[in-house]
Amino acid sequence: MGNFYCRNCGTNSGWGVPNVPATLTGNTYQLDKYFKHNYPTANYGLNSKFDDPSSYHAYAVSASANGFYELDGRKRVNWVWDANQRIGTTDISGSARPDSAVKYPFFNDPDKIHGFSTALPSAIRCSNCQCVLK
């Protein structure tokens, strides 16, 4: 996990806000990610899977309205939304972990934005202003 930031602090850092296109499967890259995280056919060492593929786009819309930023360990800015309920699982070398959040890499790029289920710490504060995010 990286550091988390509220919408105000992230926007003030110049990270922009999520741009959710009408479809998250509009090109080969996005379609590959959709299938990977909804109907996996390969055995990955680490892969998340949504419980309800029909909610894939709805999660992005909810995230754009209610999410927050994550600056991950590789200095990538992601958009994260805590669903507060199980929405999928992550398979880590054959062991399944329940997930209750969605992470969106490339949230500002309408051609690369995609989501995957993940888990978050039980309590999260903005790394800058310390407001409660979760």
C-alpha positions in Angstrom: 0.0 0.0 0.0 1.1 3.5 -0.6 0.0 6.9 0.8 -3.6 8.0 0.5 -4.8 11.6 -0.2 -8.2 13.2 -0.1 -9.8 14.8 -3.2 -8.8 18.3 -2.1 -5.1 17.5 -1.4 -4.8 15.3 -4.6 -6.4 18.0 -6.8 -4.1 20.6 -5.2 -1.2 18.4 -6.1 -2.3 18.6 -9.8 -3.4 15.0 -10.1 -6.8 15.8 -11.7 -10.1 14.0 -11.1 -11.3 10.7 -12.5 -12.5 10.8 -16.1 -14.9 7.9 -16.5 -15.7 7.2 -20.1 -19.1 5.8 -21.3 -17.5 2.4 -21.6 -14.5 0.8 -19.8 -14.1 -1.8 -22.6 -13.7 0.5 -25.6 -10.4 -0.8 -26.8 -8.3 -4.0 -26.8 -6.3 -2.9 -23.7 -9.4 -2.2 -21.6 -11.2 -5.3 -22.9 -8.2 -7.4 -21.9 -8.3 -5.9 -18.4 -12.1 -6.4 -18.2 -11.8 -10.1 -18.9 -8.7 -10.5 -16.7 -10.6 -9.1 -13.7 -14.1 -10.6 -14.4 -13.5 -13.8 -16.3 -9.9 -14.8 -15.8 -8.7 -17.6 -18.0 -5.0 -17.7 -17.1 -3.3 -18.5 -13.9 -1.6 -15.3 -12.6 0.5 -15.2 -9.4 -1.8 -12.4 -8.3 -5.2 -11.6 -9.8 -8.4 -10.0 -8.6 -11.8 -10.9 -9.8 -15.1 -9.0 -9.3 -18.0 -11.0 -7.9 -20.5 -9.2 -10.3 -19.1 -8.3 -13.7 -22.3 -6.3 -14.5 -21.3 -3.8 -11.8 -17.9 -3.1 -13.4 -18.8 0.3 -14.9 -21.1 1.3 -11.9 -18.1 0.9 -9.6 -16.2 3.4 -11.7 -19.0 5.9 -11.5 -19.3 5.5 -7.7 -15.5 5.8 -7.4 -15.4 9.0 -9.4 -17.9 10.6 -7.0 -16.7 9.1 -3.7 -13.1 7.9 -4.1 -9.7 9.2 -3.0 -6.1 9.1 -4.3 -3.4 6.6 -3.7 0.3 7.3 -4.4 1.7 3.8 -4.6 5.1 2.6 -3.9 6.2 3.0 -7.5 5.0 6.7 -7.5 1.9 6.0 -9.6 -1.2 7.9 -8.7 -4.3 5.7 -8.6 -7.9 6.4 -7.7 -9.4 4.2 -5.0 -13.0 3.6 -3.8 -14.0 1.8 -0.7 -17.3 -0.1 -1.4 -17.8 -1.1 2.3 -18.9 -4.5 1.2 -17.4 -7.5 -0.5 -17.2 -6.9 -4.3 -14.6 -9.5 -5.3 -11.6 -11.6 -4.4 -7.9 -11.5 -5.0 -6.1 -14.8 -5.6 -2.6 -14.7 -4.3 -0.8 -17.9 -5.4 -3.9 -20.0 -4.8 -5.2 -18.4 -1.7 -8.3 -16.1 -2.0 -8.7 -12.8 -0.1 -12.0 -11.0 0.0 -11.9 -7.5 -1.5 -14.1 -4.5 -0.6 -12.5 -1.7 -2.7 -11.7 -0.9 -6.3 -8.5 0.6 -7.6 -8.3 2.5 -10.9 -4.9 2.9 -12.5 -4.7 5.5 -15.3 -7.9 7.3 -14.0 -7.2 10.3 -16.2 -6.6 8.4 -19.4 -9.9 7.4 -21.1 -8.1 4.8 -23.2 -6.3 3.0 -20.3 -8.5 3.5 -17.2 -9.6 0.1 -15.8 -10.5 -1.2 -12.4 -9.7 -4.2 -10.2 -10.9 -5.2 -6.8 -8.5 -4.9 -3.8 -8.4 -4.6 -0.1 -7.6 -1.5 2.0 -6.4 -1.0 5.5 -9.2 -0.7 8.1 -8.6 3.0 8.7 -7.2 5.5 6.3 -6.3 9.2 6.7 -5.1 11.6 4.1 -1.3 11.7 4.3 -1.3 15.4 3.9 -4.2 17.0 5.9 -5.0 13.9 8.1 -8.7 14.0 7.3 -10.5 10.6 7.6 -10.9 8.8 4.3 -12.0 5.5 5.7 
